[in-house]
Amino acid sequence: MARVVVDVMLKPEILDPQGKAVHGALPRLGFDGVTDVRQGKRFELELEGEISEERLAELRKAAETLLSNPVIEDYTVRVEQQ
């Protein structure tokens, strides 16, 4: 069994109101020195069998068409060792 992780983040030029809210709350909670916060999504996909390049390409397509909005989000796909 293999695990593939897809991380999805807003593109840098897109305003992130949730990240800004967290950034504003951190000092009030005593966490100083944080200069910026961006919020994203993480998907973990458990797969049967081995990960081939073809299978990884299919997962990248799923990340582009289902797990992210490529107009405003970037994504990365990586295989996580278990």
TIMI-2910 file (N, C-alpha, C, CB; in pm, 1 decimal, decimal comma, always signed):
<rs>
+----------+----------+----------+----------+----------+----------+----------+----------+----------+----------+----------+----------+------+
!      n_x !      n_y !      n_z !     ca_x !     ca_y !     ca_z !      c_x !      c_y !      c_z !     cb_x !     cb_y !     cb_z ! resn !
+----------+----------+----------+----------+----------+----------+----------+----------+----------+----------+----------+----------+------+
!    +84,7 !   -118,0 !     +0,0 !     +0,0 !     +0,0 !     +0,0 !    +89,0 !   +123,9 !     +0,0 !    -96,2 !     +0,0 !   +122,3 !  Met !
!    +45,2 !   +226,3 !    -70,9 !   +121,1 !   +350,2 !    -81,8 !    +32,4 !   +467,7 !    -44,9 !   +178,1 !   +367,7 !   -224,0 !  Ala !
!    +95,3 !   +576,0 !     -4,1 !    +22,3 !   +698,6 !    +28,2 !    +76,0 !   +810,9 !    -59,7 !    +35,6 !   +734,8 !   +180,2 !  Arg !
!    -17,6 !   +881,4 !   -121,4 !    +15,7 !   +999,4 !   -200,1 !    -48,5 !  +1118,9 !   -130,8 !    -33,2 !   +985,9 !   -349,7 !  Val !
!    +30,0 !  +1224,6 !   -114,5 !    -18,5 !  +1346,0 !    -48,7 !    -29,0 !  +1456,8 !   -152,3 !    +75,3 !  +1388,4 !    +68,5 !  Val !
!   -144,0 !  +1522,5 !   -153,7 !   -166,8 !  +1637,5 !   -240,5 !   -186,4 !  +1758,9 !   -150,0 !   -291,1 !  +1615,3 !   -335,6 !  Val !
!    -97,1 !  +1856,3 !   -161,9 !   -109,0 !  +1982,2 !    -88,4 !   -158,9 !  +2088,6 !   -184,5 !    +27,4 !  +2024,2 !    -24,0 !  Asp !
!   -262,0 !  +2161,0 !   -142,7 !   -323,2 !  +2264,4 !   -225,9 !   -314,3 !  +2397,2 !   -150,1 !   -472,8 !  +2228,7 !   -261,4 !  Val !
!   -260,1 !  +2498,2 !   -217,3 !   -246,8 !  +2631,1 !   -157,4 !   -296,7 !  +2736,4 !   -255,7 !    -99,3 !  +2659,5 !   -117,1 !  Met !
!   -351,9 !  +2844,3 !   -199,2 !   -386,7 !  +2957,2 !   -284,6 !   -260,7 !  +3011,0 !   -350,2 !   -458,2 !  +3068,4 !   -203,8 !  Leu !
!   -273,5 !  +3055,9 !   -472,9 !   -160,0 !  +3117,4 !   -541,1 !   -117,9 !  +3241,9 !   -462,7 !   -195,8 !  +3153,7 !   -689,6 !  Lys !
!    +10,7 !  +3276,6 !   -467,4 !    +59,9 !  +3389,3 !   -386,3 !    -14,0 !  +3521,1 !   -410,3 !   +205,7 !  +3410,1 !   -413,7 !  Pro !
!    -61,4 !  +3542,9 !   -531,2 !   -127,8 !  +3669,7 !   -561,7 !   -275,0 !  +3674,2 !   -518,2 !   -118,9 !  +3696,5 !   -709,5 !  Glu !
!   -327,2 !  +3563,1 !   -469,5 !   -467,0 !  +3556,3 !   -425,9 !   -475,2 !  +3589,0 !   -277,2 !   -527,7 !  +3415,7 !   -454,5 !  Ile !
!   -565,5 !  +3680,1 !   -240,5 !   -586,1 !  +3717,5 !   -101,6 !   -632,3 !  +3595,9 !    -21,6 !   -688,8 !  +3832,2 !    -90,5 !  Leu !
!   -577,0 !  +3579,3 !    +98,6 !   -609,8 !  +3466,2 !   +186,0 !   -668,3 !  +3520,3 !   +316,6 !   -483,1 !  +3377,7 !   +213,8 !  Asp !
!   -800,3 !  +3546,2 !   +322,3 !   -857,9 !  +3604,9 !   +443,5 !   -846,6 !  +3514,5 !   +566,7 !  -1002,7 !  +3637,7 !   +419,4 !  Pro !
!   -855,0 !  +3383,5 !   +548,7 !   -840,8 !  +3294,5 !   +663,7 !   -698,2 !  +3298,0 !   +717,1 !   -879,8 !  +3150,9 !   +625,8 !  Gln !
!   -600,7 !  +3299,5 !   +628,4 !   -462,0 !  +3311,1 !   +671,9 !   -437,0 !  +3442,6 !   +743,3 !   -368,2 !  +3298,0 !   +553,4 !  Gly !
!   -495,6 !  +3551,6 !   +693,7 !   -480,4 !  +3682,4 !   +758,7 !   -543,7 !  +3681,5 !   +897,6 !   -543,8 !  +3793,3 !   +672,4 !  Lys !
!   -659,8 !  +3616,1 !   +912,2 !   -725,1 !  +3608,6 !  +1043,2 !   -638,3 !  +3531,7 !  +1142,6 !   -863,5 !  +3542,0 !  +1030,9 !  Ala !
!   -581,2 !  +3420,8 !  +1099,0 !   -492,2 !  +3343,5 !  +1186,6 !   -369,3 !  +3426,1 !  +1221,3 !   -450,2 !  +3210,2 !  +1119,4 !  Val !
!   -313,6 !  +3495,0 !  +1121,5 !   -195,9 !  +3578,7 !  +1144,5 !   -225,0 !  +3686,6 !  +1248,9 !   -149,8 !  +3643,4 !  +1013,1 !  His !
!   -343,2 !  +3745,8 !  +1242,3 !   -380,5 !  +3848,3 !  +1339,6 !   -403,0 !  +3792,3 !  +1479,6 !   -504,9 !  +3919,1 !  +1293,6 !  Gly !
!   -448,6 !  +3668,6 !  +1488,9 !   -477,2 !  +3608,1 !  +1619,4 !   -352,2 !  +3558,6 !  +1690,8 !   -573,6 !  +3493,6 !  +1602,6 !  Ala !
!   -251,1 !  +3520,6 !  +1617,8 !   -131,9 !  +3462,5 !  +1679,8 !    -68,6 !  +3552,4 !  +1786,6 !    -29,9 !  +3432,1 !  +1573,5 !  Leu !
!    -41,6 !  +3680,3 !  +1758,7 !    +18,3 !  +3764,5 !  +1863,6 !    -71,4 !  +3780,2 !  +1985,8 !    +50,6 !  +3901,3 !  +1807,6 !  Pro !
!   -202,4 !  +3785,4 !  +1964,0 !   -294,8 !  +3797,4 !  +2077,4 !   -289,6 !  +3674,6 !  +2167,1 !   -437,4 !  +3818,8 !  +2027,5 !  Arg !
!   -248,5 !  +3561,3 !  +2109,2 !   -237,7 !  +3437,2 !  +2185,9 !    -95,7 !  +3412,8 !  +2236,5 !   -282,6 !  +3319,8 !  +2100,9 !  Leu !
!     -7,1 !  +3509,4 !  +2214,6 !   +127,9 !  +3497,8 !  +2266,1 !   +228,5 !  +3435,4 !  +2171,2 !   +125,1 !  +3420,1 !  +2389,0 !  Gly !
!   +192,5 !  +3418,4 !  +2044,5 !   +283,9 !  +3361,0 !  +1945,2 !   +339,1 !  +3474,6 !  +1859,2 !   +211,5 !  +3253,1 !  +1856,3 !  Phe !
!   +457,2 !  +3521,4 !  +1893,3 !   +516,2 !  +3635,8 !  +1823,9 !   +616,9 !  +3589,2 !  +1718,9 !   +584,1 !  +3730,5 !  +1924,3 !  Asp !
!   +648,2 !  +3679,8 !  +1627,3 !   +752,2 !  +3654,3 !  +1528,4 !   +704,3 !  +3589,4 !  +1400,4 !   +855,5 !  +3569,7 !  +1588,0 !  Gly !
!   +575,2 !  +3561,7 !  +1387,1 !   +522,9 !  +3503,3 !  +1262,8 !   +495,8 !  +3617,8 !  +1166,1 !   +391,9 !  +3418,0 !  +1288,6 !  Val !
!   +557,7 !  +3613,8 !  +1049,4 !   +545,4 !  +3724,7 !   +954,8 !   +432,1 !  +3708,3 !   +854,2 !   +673,7 !  +3741,3 !   +881,1 !  Thr !
!   +384,9 !  +3586,6 !   +831,6 !   +274,2 !  +3564,9 !   +737,8 !   +216,7 !  +3426,0 !   +760,0 !   +321,2 !  +3581,9 !   +590,2 !  Asp !
!    +89,6 !  +3409,9 !   +726,0 !    +22,2 !  +3279,6 !   +733,9 !    -58,6 !  +3261,6 !   +606,5 !    -69,9 !  +3269,0 !   +861,6 !  Val !
!    -46,2 !  +3146,3 !   +544,8 !   -128,4 !  +3107,0 !   +430,3 !   -193,9 !  +2974,5 !   +466,9 !    -43,0 !  +3095,2 !   +296,9 !  Arg !
!   -321,6 !  +2964,0 !   +443,5 !   -393,9 !  +2841,2 !   +473,8 !   -413,1 !  +2760,3 !   +347,5 !   -529,3 !  +2871,8 !   +538,9 !  Gln !
!   -406,3 !  +2627,8 !   +361,3 !   -425,8 !  +2541,0 !   +246,6 !   -501,9 !  +2415,2 !   +283,7 !   -292,8 !  +2504,6 !   +185,5 !  Gly !
!   -498,6 !  +2319,4 !   +192,0 !   -565,9 !  +2190,3 !   +211,2 !   -465,0 !  +2079,5 !   +187,7 !   -688,8 !  +2174,9 !   +115,4 !  Lys !
!   -484,7 !  +1968,6 !   +256,8 !   -399,8 !  +1850,3 !   +239,1 !   -491,6 !  +1730,1 !   +219,1 !   -303,3 !  +1828,7 !   +362,6 !  Arg !
!   -462,2 !  +1654,4 !   +114,8 !   -535,9 !  +1531,7 !    +85,7 !   -438,0 !  +1415,5 !    +93,7 !   -605,2 !  +1537,9 !    -55,1 !  Phe !
!   -474,8 !  +1309,0 !   +162,8 !   -394,7 !  +1186,8 !   +168,4 !   -472,3 !  +1076,1 !    +98,5 !   -360,6 !  +1147,1 !   +316,3 !  Glu !
!   -412,1 !  +1019,7 !     -5,1 !   -476,8 !   +914,1 !    -81,9 !   -401,7 !   +783,7 !    -57,5 !   -480,9 !   +949,1 !   -234,2 !  Leu !
!   -470,2 !   +685,2 !     -4,6 !   -413,1 !   +552,3 !    +16,7 !   -440,5 !   +468,6 !   -108,1 !   -472,9 !   +484,0 !   +145,2 !  Glu !
!   -335,2 !   +409,5 !   -163,2 !   -347,6 !   +334,3 !   -287,9 !   -300,0 !   +191,5 !   -269,5 !   -268,6 !   +401,9 !   -399,8 !  Leu !
!   -363,7 !   +100,6 !   -339,5 !   -318,7 !    -38,4 !   -343,0 !   -203,7 !    -50,8 !   -442,0 !   -435,4 !   -134,2 !   -381,4 !  Glu !
!   -110,7 !   -136,1 !   -413,1 !     -3,1 !   -165,4 !   -507,3 !   +102,7 !    -57,2 !   -512,2 !    -59,6 !   -185,6 !   -644,1 !  Gly !
!   +184,5 !    -66,7 !   -615,4 !   +296,7 !    +24,0 !   -633,9 !   +253,7 !   +149,3 !   -710,2 !   +410,5 !    -46,7 !   -707,9 !  Glu !
!   +332,6 !   +254,0 !   -694,5 !   +307,4 !   +379,6 !   -764,9 !   +395,5 !   +385,5 !   -888,9 !   +333,9 !   +502,0 !   -672,4 !  Ile !
!   +333,5 !   +381,9 !  -1004,9 !   +406,8 !   +395,3 !  -1131,0 !   +396,4 !   +540,9 !  -1177,3 !   +350,6 !   +296,7 !  -1240,7 !  Ser !
!   +475,2 !   +577,8 !  -1275,7 !   +467,7 !   +712,9 !  -1331,4 !   +330,2 !   +738,8 !  -1393,4 !   +578,3 !   +733,8 !  -1436,7 !  Glu !
!   +271,4 !   +635,7 !  -1455,3 !   +138,5 !   +650,8 !  -1514,9 !    +33,3 !   +677,1 !  -1406,9 !   +101,1 !   +525,0 !  -1596,2 !  Glu !
!    +45,1 !   +604,1 !  -1297,6 !    -50,2 !   +621,2 !  -1187,9 !    -33,4 !   +758,6 !  -1123,0 !    -32,0 !   +509,7 !  -1082,6 !  Arg !
!    +89,1 !   +802,7 !  -1108,1 !   +115,6 !   +934,1 !  -1052,1 !    +60,9 !  +1043,9 !  -1144,1 !   +266,5 !   +953,1 !  -1029,6 !  Leu !
!    +70,8 !  +1023,3 !  -1274,4 !    +15,1 !  +1119,6 !  -1370,5 !   -137,3 !  +1127,8 !  -1356,4 !    +53,4 !  +1080,0 !  -1515,7 !  Ala !
!   -202,5 !  +1014,2 !  -1333,1 !   -347,5 !  +1013,4 !  -1310,5 !   -383,5 !  +1091,4 !  -1185,0 !   -399,4 !   +869,4 !  -1299,4 !  Glu !
!   -303,3 !  +1074,8 !  -1081,0 !   -329,4 !  +1145,9 !   -956,0 !   -306,1 !  +1295,9 !   -971,9 !   -241,0 !  +1090,6 !   -843,9 !  Leu !
!   -209,2 !  +1334,0 !  -1051,8 !   -188,1 !  +1476,5 !  -1079,9 !   -309,6 !  +1534,2 !  -1153,4 !    -58,9 !  +1497,3 !  -1164,1 !  Arg !
!   -364,9 !  +1456,1 !  -1243,9 !   -485,2 !  +1499,7 !  -1316,2 !   -602,5 !  +1514,7 !  -1218,8 !   -521,2 !  +1398,7 !  -1429,1 !  Lys !
!   -616,8 !  +1422,3 !  -1124,8 !   -721,7 !  +1432,9 !  -1023,8 !   -701,2 !  +1557,2 !   -937,7 !   -724,5 !  +1306,9 !   -935,6 !  Ala !
!   -576,1 !  +1586,4 !   -903,9 !   -546,2 !  +1705,3 !   -824,3 !   -584,6 !  +1831,5 !   -900,8 !   -396,9 !  +1709,1 !   -786,3 !  Ala !
!   -560,7 !  +1832,1 !  -1030,0 !   -590,9 !  +1949,3 !  -1112,0 !   -740,0 !  +1967,3 !  -1135,5 !   -519,9 !  +1939,0 !  -1244,6 !  Glu !
!   -813,5 !  +1856,6 !  -1152,4 !   -954,3 !  +1867,3 !  -1191,1 !  -1052,7 !  +1857,2 !  -1074,7 !   -986,1 !  +1761,2 !  -1290,5 !  Thr !
!  -1014,5 !  +1793,1 !   -965,6 !  -1108,7 !  +1771,5 !   -855,6 !  -1062,3 !  +1834,1 !   -724,5 !  -1130,7 !  +1623,7 !   -835,6 !  Leu !
!   -936,4 !  +1816,7 !   -689,3 !   -888,7 !  +1856,3 !   -556,9 !   -848,6 !  +2002,7 !   -548,2 !   -772,4 !  +1771,1 !   -517,8 !  Leu !
!   -827,1 !  +2067,5 !   -661,1 !   -787,2 !  +2208,2 !   -659,5 !   -863,5 !  +2285,6 !   -765,4 !   -635,6 !  +2222,3 !   -681,8 !  Ser !
!   -858,1 !  +2416,6 !   -751,8 !   -909,5 !  +2507,1 !   -853,6 !   -787,2 !  +2574,3 !   -915,6 !  -1012,0 !  +2613,3 !   -793,4 !  Asn !
!   -740,2 !  +2526,7 !  -1030,8 !   -614,5 !  +2576,2 !  -1086,7 !   -615,1 !  +2724,5 !  -1122,9 !   -580,5 !  +2497,5 !  -1207,6 !  Pro !
!   -730,1 !  +2788,0 !  -1125,5 !   -735,1 !  +2931,7 !  -1152,4 !   -677,4 !  +3009,1 !  -1033,4 !   -880,8 !  +2977,1 !  -1181,3 !  Val !
!   -705,7 !  +2963,3 !   -910,5 !   -661,9 !  +3037,7 !   -792,1 !   -571,3 !  +2957,5 !   -699,3 !   -781,6 !  +3084,5 !   -715,1 !  Ile !
!   -550,4 !  +2827,9 !   -727,6 !   -471,5 !  +2743,5 !   -638,1 !   -359,2 !  +2671,6 !   -712,3 !   -561,3 !  +2641,7 !   -569,3 !  Glu !
!   -250,1 !  +2649,7 !   -640,8 !   -140,9 !  +2564,0 !   -685,7 !   -148,4 !  +2434,5 !   -605,6 !     -0,9 !  +2634,3 !   -668,4 !  Asp !
!    -92,4 !  +2327,6 !   -660,5 !    -91,3 !  +2200,6 !   -588,0 !    +41,0 !  +2129,5 !   -610,6 !   -209,1 !  +2110,9 !   -632,1 !  Tyr !
!    +74,6 !  +2044,1 !   -513,8 !   +188,9 !  +1955,5 !   -527,6 !   +142,0 !  +1814,1 !   -496,3 !   +306,7 !  +1998,7 !   -433,9 !  Thr !
!   +199,2 !  +1718,4 !   -566,2 !   +167,5 !  +1577,2 !   -546,2 !   +297,9 !  +1506,4 !   -511,2 !    +99,4 !  +1513,5 !   -674,1 !  Val !
!   +297,1 !  +1432,2 !   -401,1 !   +419,0 !  +1359,8 !   -362,4 !   +382,2 !  +1226,5 !   -300,6 !   +504,2 !  +1442,9 !   -263,5 !  Arg !
!   +472,0 !  +1132,4 !   -317,2 !   +455,6 !   +999,3 !   -258,1 !   +519,1 !  +1004,3 !   -120,6 !   +520,3 !   +886,0 !   -347,7 !  Val !
!   +444,1 !   +960,6 !    -19,8 !   +493,4 !   +960,3 !   +117,6 !   +535,2 !   +819,5 !   +154,4 !   +386,1 !  +1013,4 !   +216,2 !  Glu !
!   +653,1 !   +807,1 !   +211,1 !   +703,8 !   +675,8 !   +253,5 !   +627,7 !   +629,4 !   +376,1 !   +856,0 !   +681,4 !   +283,2 !  Gln !
!   +598,6 !   +500,0 !   +379,7 !   +528,9 !   +443,2 !   +495,9 !   +616,9 !   +345,2 !   +567,4 !   +399,2 !   +375,3 !   +454,4 !  Gln !
+----------+----------+----------+----------+----------+----------+----------+----------+----------+----------+----------+----------+------+
</rs>
